[in-house]
Amino acid sequence: MDTDTFLPPPLESAELFWNTPELLAMTFQHMRRADRARCAGLSKYSSEHALDAIYRDNPPLEHLLALLSPLAAVPRTGQPNRVEWKFTKALRVADWDRFRHYNFRVRSLVKTIESFVLSQESMLDLFTTMPPGVAFLPCLANLCWEEVDPSTMSFVITLFNSKLKEVELTLAEAPIDSRIILEQLSRRAPELESLQFWTMDTEVNDDLAQSGIVEAVRGLPSLRSLELCAPIFSSALLQQLSQTNLRLTRLWFFIYGPDASKMRVDGKEDRSAASFSELRDVSITSSGLTTFFGDYVEGHQLAFLHVEVDDGMTALRGNLSVVATSCSNLKHLSIMHNIPQASAKALSMDMITPLLVLKSLQVLVIDHSKPPNISNQDIQQISASFPELQHFELCVRAHGMPKPISPTLECLIPFAQNCKKLISIGIFMDTSISPPPLRLNEIVFPPNFSTMLVQYSKIIDHISVVDFLLSIFPAHASLTLSPYSPHLRYVSGPMGLNYPGAFRTVDEDSARHLQEWGRASQLLAGLSRARELLNFQRQ
């Protein structure tokens, strides 16, 4: 067969490539920066695509401003161990004309704790020569700036523009008026859809912060997601927000919360005039639950809820009773108590019994640093209460010796029997207690089950544990070491770097158990052919 009739000649293929913008963008996006820079000098056409790839996502600010004028790093005034940047020659109109060939390409900008600082002299030069009525980065859509302080605030405000959709700001521990930056944000970025506003100061000026937030929200009609630090939460703030923006879908008062991207939930819009009528996703401390579900939020419309336990385990039952009464349609519920405390009580069945009425739950995550004081019979009751359950975690990352009453491997059996939609599970267990033997095909997890999350559960002999799991797991299911829940997210950045227990120092027994689970995971993965044969026999 003549392949020439099917394959275009090389010249035609090259022409098709250069005339396909989407393919060009993908190609340049996967190049190294040095290769993009070389392509920028090949031709005018390739230059445009290369420059877009170079400057689109988080270009170094020192490189960006160097397009205006050469920069030099000098010691910061009063902080000789840190540097600031300074223009080495005065700015001219022609410099801004050249800069406009690049600045419109920037779409996202992320500055972490080691923030870029421009000297006060250069900042003044920048502001006095900038063309009036023109945004510094006119197409910037996503902005994240940590540690906003008096030396960087003016520059951060310069980055606000009408194309901004998502903004995350963290104020440093320094005297700074949050109202100024929030007022400028609402005025310059009226189409903003998502705002994360945090402070590193543990003593937040409630009046200033709250009034600034309320005024900002009032000036942002497109705002759908608002994430704030816990100290700002108050009944007065809720009342004002409920009267200001009726269309918020996400409201967080803590740095961790549900990862809504892990689930698909039908968006049932409630166009009533009730406060927070469209709210679906909430993260809040346990001490604020009663206030939150009191006069301002009914709760029946919530699909995602994260509760951070901050008022002790003794109040947990009462707090969760509020959740159970208010949130009848909840799909995701996560509860975190990860601050190691010698006096903290272990989780008991009495504390979580109120949740058993939430029949619509698909994800239930309960994270505690101590092993649970819960029996296999309690676990059976839990499994029978949630027919829609897809993901379940119970103290997976707890460390230390199991309680005298503790789940064992046998607790997996009722989940295999009762939860036919289960995809993943993780429970702190004492696997040194042997489960009852199971006959082939007697009890097996549903075909969609994919993984069991493990970390510090007591395990002595990984071979006998894997032997039991072979009898109850489908052929493709795995064991996954889980330093943090896959169904939670951090407000900014990867969970692995920000989760409090990810790099926790544990006792020798817990460290040894973690190693043994690693061996179990490898052994289970290495038995793939035997498991396929076992699965064939089941059929």
C-alpha positions in Angstrom: 0.0 0.0 0.0 1.3 3.5 -0.9 1.7 5.3 2.4 2.3 8.6 0.6 -1.4 8.9 0.0 -2.0 8.9 3.7 1.0 10.8 5.2 1.5 14.4 4.3 5.0 15.4 3.1 7.3 16.8 5.8 6.9 20.4 4.7 3.1 20.1 4.9 3.4 18.5 8.3 5.6 21.4 9.6 3.1 23.9 8.2 0.2 22.2 10.0 2.2 22.2 13.2 3.0 25.9 13.0 -0.6 26.7 12.1 -2.1 24.9 15.1 -1.9 27.3 18.1 -3.1 24.7 20.6 -0.3 22.3 19.6 2.3 25.1 19.7 1.2 26.1 23.1 1.4 22.6 24.4 4.9 22.1 22.9 6.4 25.3 24.3 4.8 24.6 27.7 6.8 21.4 28.0 10.1 23.0 27.0 12.8 24.0 29.4 13.1 27.8 29.9 16.5 27.8 28.1 15.0 26.1 25.1 12.1 28.6 25.0 14.6 31.5 25.1 16.4 30.0 22.1 13.1 29.7 20.2 12.3 33.3 21.0 15.2 34.3 18.8 14.4 32.1 15.8 11.6 34.1 14.2 8.9 36.6 15.0 6.2 33.8 14.8 8.0 31.4 17.1 9.0 34.2 19.4 5.4 35.1 20.3 4.6 31.5 21.4 7.9 31.1 23.2 7.5 34.4 25.1 3.9 33.4 26.1 5.3 30.1 27.6 8.1 31.9 29.4 6.0 34.6 31.1 2.5 33.0 31.4 2.9 31.2 34.7 4.8 32.7 37.7 7.8 34.4 36.0 10.4 35.6 38.5 9.6 39.2 39.3 13.3 40.2 39.1 13.3 38.9 35.5 10.1 40.7 34.7 11.2 44.0 36.1 14.6 43.7 34.5 12.7 44.2 31.2 12.1 47.7 32.4 15.6 48.5 33.7 18.6 46.4 34.9 18.3 45.4 38.5 20.8 44.9 41.3 20.4 43.0 44.6 21.4 45.2 47.6 21.1 44.6 51.4 17.6 45.6 52.7 17.5 48.7 54.9 17.6 47.6 58.5 17.9 43.9 57.5 21.4 43.3 56.2 20.8 39.5 55.9 18.0 40.0 53.4 18.2 41.6 50.0 16.0 44.0 48.0 16.1 44.9 44.3 17.0 48.3 42.9 16.9 49.7 39.4 20.4 50.7 38.3 19.2 53.4 35.9 16.2 55.7 35.9 13.0 54.6 34.0 12.0 56.3 30.8 8.8 56.3 28.6 10.6 54.1 26.1 11.2 51.4 28.8 7.5 51.2 29.4 6.8 50.8 25.7 9.2 47.8 25.5 7.7 46.4 28.8 4.2 46.3 27.2 5.4 43.7 24.8 5.8 41.3 27.7 3.6 42.2 30.6 0.3 41.3 29.0 1.5 37.6 28.8 1.5 37.0 32.6 -1.5 35.1 33.8 -0.4 33.8 37.3 2.0 35.1 39.9 2.9 33.3 43.2 5.2 34.8 45.8 5.9 32.7 48.9 7.5 33.7 52.2 10.8 34.8 50.6 8.9 37.6 48.8 10.3 39.9 46.2 11.1 43.4 47.6 11.7 46.4 45.5 13.6 49.3 47.1 11.6 52.4 48.1 13.6 54.5 45.7 12.9 52.1 42.8 9.2 51.8 43.9 8.9 55.6 43.7 10.5 55.6 40.2 8.1 52.8 39.1 5.0 54.6 40.3 5.9 58.1 39.0 6.8 56.8 35.5 4.0 54.2 35.0 1.6 55.3 32.2 -1.7 56.4 33.8 -4.7 54.2 33.5 -2.7 51.1 32.5 -2.4 48.1 34.8 1.1 46.8 35.6 0.1 43.2 34.6 -3.2 43.8 32.7 -4.0 40.1 32.1 -3.0 38.7 35.5 -5.8 36.3 36.6 -4.3 34.4 39.6 -2.3 36.1 42.3 -0.9 34.6 45.5 1.3 36.7 47.8 2.5 35.5 51.2 3.8 37.9 53.9 2.4 41.2 52.7 4.1 43.8 54.8 4.5 47.6 54.7 7.5 47.2 52.3 5.6 45.2 49.8 2.0 46.3 50.2 2.1 49.2 47.6 3.7 46.9 45.0 1.0 44.2 45.6 -1.7 46.7 45.1 -0.1 47.6 41.8 -0.8 44.0 40.6 -4.6 44.3 41.1 -6.4 44.6 37.8 -9.8 44.0 36.2 -8.9 40.5 34.9 -8.1 39.0 38.3 -10.3 36.0 39.2 -8.4 34.4 42.1 -6.4 36.1 44.9 -4.7 34.8 48.0 -3.1 37.3 50.4 -1.4 36.6 53.7 -0.6 39.6 55.9 2.7 39.5 57.8 3.1 40.1 61.6 3.5 43.8 61.1 1.4 46.9 61.6 -0.6 47.0 58.4 -4.2 48.3 57.8 -6.0 45.4 56.1 -8.8 47.7 55.0 -6.5 49.6 52.6 -5.5 46.5 50.7 -9.0 45.1 50.7 -10.5 48.4 49.5 -8.1 48.6 46.7 -8.7 45.0 45.7 -12.5 45.4 45.4 -12.1 48.7 43.5 -9.5 47.4 41.0 -10.6 43.8 40.6 -14.4 43.9 40.4 -14.7 40.5 38.7 -12.9 38.6 41.4 -14.4 35.1 42.0 -12.2 33.7 44.8 -10.5 35.5 47.7 -8.3 33.9 50.3 -7.3 36.4 53.1 -5.1 35.2 55.9 -2.9 36.8 58.6 0.2 35.6 60.3 -0.7 37.7 63.3 -2.4 35.6 66.1 -4.0 38.7 67.5 -6.2 40.0 64.7 -7.7 43.4 65.0 -11.3 42.1 64.7 -12.9 45.5 63.9 -10.5 46.5 61.2 -10.3 43.1 59.6 -14.0 42.4 59.7 -15.1 45.8 58.4 -12.5 45.6 55.6 -13.7 42.1 54.6 -17.4 43.1 54.6 -16.7 46.2 52.5 -14.6 44.1 50.0 -17.3 41.4 49.7 -19.9 44.1 49.1 -17.8 45.5 46.2 -17.3 42.0 44.6 -20.6 40.8 43.2 -18.9 37.9 41.3 -17.3 36.5 44.5 -18.2 32.8 45.0 -15.4 31.6 47.3 -14.2 33.3 50.5 -11.5 31.7 52.7 -10.5 33.5 56.0 -8.4 32.7 59.0 -10.1 31.3 62.1 -9.5 34.3 64.5 -11.6 36.5 62.2 -14.7 34.3 62.7 -17.5 35.9 64.7 -21.2 36.1 64.9 -21.1 39.7 63.8 -19.0 38.9 60.7 -21.5 36.1 59.7 -24.4 38.5 60.1 -22.8 41.1 57.9 -21.7 38.6 55.3 -25.1 37.0 55.1 -26.6 40.4 54.3 -23.9 41.3 51.8 -23.3 38.4 49.5 -26.1 35.8 49.0 -24.3 33.9 46.3 -21.2 32.5 48.1 -20.7 28.8 47.4 -17.6 28.3 49.5 -16.9 29.8 53.0 -13.8 28.7 54.9 -12.5 29.7 58.3 -9.7 27.3 58.5 -6.6 26.4 56.4 -7.7 22.8 55.7 -11.0 21.8 54.1 -12.8 19.4 51.8 -11.2 18.7 48.4 -14.4 19.2 46.4 -12.7 18.2 43.2 -12.6 14.6 44.4 -16.4 14.3 44.2 -19.2 15.2 41.8 -22.2 16.7 43.4 -25.2 18.0 41.6 -25.4 21.7 41.8 -28.9 22.5 43.1 -29.2 26.2 43.0 -31.5 27.8 45.5 -32.5 31.2 44.3 -34.4 32.2 47.4 -33.6 35.3 49.3 -32.4 33.4 52.4 -28.8 34.2 53.6 -26.1 31.9 52.2 -28.7 30.1 50.1 -26.1 28.7 47.7 -23.4 27.8 50.2 -22.1 24.2 49.5 -18.6 24.0 50.9 -17.6 25.0 54.5 -14.5 24.7 56.7 -14.9 25.8 60.3 -13.6 25.2 63.9 -15.8 23.1 66.2 -16.2 26.0 68.6 -18.0 28.0 65.9 -20.5 25.4 64.8 -23.3 26.4 67.1 -23.0 30.0 65.9 -22.7 29.1 62.3 -25.8 26.9 62.2 -27.8 29.2 64.4 -29.2 32.2 62.8 -27.3 32.5 59.5 -26.9 29.1 57.9 -29.6 26.4 57.7 -27.2 23.7 56.5 -29.5 21.6 54.5 -27.9 22.8 51.3 -24.3 22.0 52.4 -22.6 19.2 50.5 -19.0 19.6 51.9 -18.1 20.3 55.6 -14.8 20.2 57.4 -14.7 20.6 61.2 -11.4 21.4 63.0 -11.7 20.3 66.7 -10.4 23.3 68.7 -12.5 23.1 72.0 -11.5 19.6 73.2 -12.9 16.1 72.5 -15.4 16.4 75.4 -17.6 18.8 73.4 -17.4 16.8 70.2 -20.6 14.8 70.6 -22.6 18.0 71.1 -20.9 19.7 68.2 -21.5 16.8 65.9 -25.2 16.7 67.0 -25.5 20.2 65.6 -24.0 18.9 62.3 -26.3 15.9 62.2 -29.4 18.1 62.9 -28.5 20.8 60.4 -26.8 19.1 57.5 -29.2 16.4 56.3 -27.9 16.3 52.7 -24.2 16.3 53.5 -22.0 14.3 51.1 -18.5 14.9 52.5 -17.7 15.3 56.2 -14.2 15.5 57.6 -13.2 16.0 61.2 -9.6 16.8 62.2 -8.0 16.8 65.6 -4.3 16.6 64.9 -2.6 18.6 67.6 -0.8 16.0 69.8 -1.9 16.5 73.4 -1.2 14.2 76.3 -4.6 15.0 77.8 -6.6 14.6 74.6 -9.2 11.9 74.8 -9.3 9.1 72.3 -12.2 8.9 69.9 -15.1 6.8 71.2 -18.3 5.6 69.5 -20.3 7.8 71.8 -18.8 10.9 70.2 -19.6 10.0 66.6 -23.0 8.3 67.2 -24.9 11.4 66.2 -23.5 11.2 62.7 -25.1 7.9 62.0 -28.3 9.6 60.8 -26.4 11.2 57.8 -27.4 8.5 55.3 -26.3 10.5 52.2 -22.6 10.6 53.3 -20.2 9.5 50.6 -17.0 10.6 52.3 -16.3 10.4 56.0 -12.9 11.3 57.3 -12.2 11.4 61.1 -8.5 12.2 61.8 -7.2 12.0 65.3 -3.6 11.6 66.6 -4.6 8.9 69.2 -5.8 5.4 68.4 -9.6 5.1 68.6 -11.4 3.4 71.5 -13.8 1.7 69.2 -14.7 -2.0 68.8 -15.4 -4.1 65.8 -19.1 -4.1 66.7 -19.0 -0.3 66.6 -17.4 -0.4 63.2 -20.1 -2.8 62.0 -22.7 -0.2 63.1 -20.9 2.5 61.2 -20.7 0.5 58.0 -24.5 -0.4 58.2 -25.4 3.3 58.7 -23.9 4.7 55.4 -25.1 2.8 52.3 -23.7 5.5 50.0 -20.2 5.5 51.5 -17.4 5.7 49.0 -14.5 6.7 51.2 -14.0 6.1 54.9 -11.1 7.1 57.2 -10.9 6.5 61.0 -7.7 7.7 62.7 -5.5 6.4 59.9 -2.6 8.5 61.0 -2.9 7.9 64.8 0.3 6.6 66.4 1.0 4.7 69.6 -0.2 1.4 71.0 -3.9 0.4 70.3 -6.4 0.7 73.0 -7.7 -2.4 74.8 -10.8 -2.0 72.7 -9.6 -1.5 69.2 -10.6 -2.4 65.6 -8.9 -5.4 64.1 -8.7 -6.8 60.6 -12.1 -8.3 61.2 -13.6 -4.8 61.0 -13.1 -4.8 57.2 -15.7 -7.6 56.8 -18.8 -5.5 57.5 -17.7 -2.8 55.0 -17.3 -5.4 52.3 -20.8 -6.6 53.1 -22.6 -3.3 53.6 -20.9 -0.6 51.5 -21.3 -1.7 47.9 -20.0 1.7 46.6 -16.8 1.8 48.7 -13.7 2.8 46.8 -11.2 3.3 49.6 -10.9 2.8 53.3 -8.5 3.5 56.1 -8.8 2.5 59.8 -6.3 2.4 62.6 -6.3 -1.3 63.5 -4.6 -3.9 65.7 -3.7 -6.4 63.0 -1.8 -8.6 65.4 -5.2 -10.2 66.3 -6.1 -12.7 63.6 -9.4 -12.4 61.8 -11.7 -15.4 61.2 -10.8 -17.5 58.1 -12.8 -16.8 55.0 -13.7 -19.2 52.3 -13.0 -18.3 48.7 -15.7 -15.9 47.4 -17.4 -15.8 50.8 -16.9 -12.0 51.4 -15.2 -9.7 48.9 -15.1 -5.9 48.6 -17.1 -4.5 45.6 -15.3 -4.5 42.2 -14.8 -0.7 42.4 -12.8 -0.9 45.6 -9.3 0.3 44.9 -7.2 1.0 48.0 -6.8 0.7 51.8 -5.0 3.6 53.4 -2.5 2.6 56.1 0.2 4.4 58.2 0.9 3.5 61.9 -1.5 0.7 62.7 0.0 -2.1 64.7 1.3 -4.8 62.4 3.6 -7.7 63.4 3.6 -10.1 60.5 2.9 -8.5 57.1 2.7 -11.8 55.4 -0.3 -13.0 57.4 -2.0 -9.6 56.9 -1.6 -9.8 53.2 -2.9 -13.4 53.2 -6.2 -12.1 54.7 -6.4 -9.1 52.4 -6.0 -11.4 49.4 -9.2 -13.2 50.4 -11.2 -10.0 50.7 -9.7 -7.6 48.2 -10.5 -7.5 44.4 -7.6 -8.2 42.2 -6.5 -4.6 41.6 -6.9 -3.2 45.1 -3.7 -1.9 46.8 -2.3 -0.8 50.1 -1.3 2.9 50.2 0.8 4.7 52.8 -1.2 7.8 53.7 0.6 10.6 55.6 -2.5 12.8 54.9 -6.1 12.3 53.7 -6.5 12.4 49.9 -9.9 14.0 50.4 -8.6 17.2 52.1 -6.8 20.1 50.7 -4.6 22.9 52.0 -5.6 26.5 51.2 -2.5 26.9 49.1 0.2 24.5 48.0 0.5 20.7 48.3 -0.8 18.8 51.3 2.4 16.8 51.6 4.3 20.0 52.6 1.7 21.6 54.8 -0.1 18.8 56.6 0.9 18.8 60.4 1.4 15.1 60.6 3.3 14.5 57.3 6.7 14.8 58.9 5.8 13.9 62.4 8.4 12.2 64.6 6.8 9.1 66.0 7.8 6.5 68.6 9.9 3.5 67.6 7.0 1.0 67.5 5.0 3.3 65.1 8.1 3.8 62.9 8.5 0.0 62.7 4.8 -0.5 61.9 5.1 2.0 59.0 8.0 0.0 57.6 6.1 -3.3 57.9 3.1 -1.7 56.1 5.5 -0.7 53.3 6.6 -4.4 53.0 3.0 -5.5 53.0 2.2 -3.0 50.2 5.1 -4.3 48.1 4.1 -7.9 48.7 0.5 -7.3 47.7 1.6 -5.5 44.5 4.0 -8.3 43.6 1.2 -10.9 43.8 -0.7 -9.5 40.8 -0.7 -12.7 38.8 -1.8 -14.8 41.7 -4.6 -12.4 42.4 -5.8 -12.4 38.8 -6.0 -16.2 39.0 -7.9 -15.9 42.3 -10.3 -13.4 40.8 -10.8 -15.8 37.8 -11.7 -18.6 40.3 -14.2 -16.4 42.0 -16.0 -15.9 38.7 
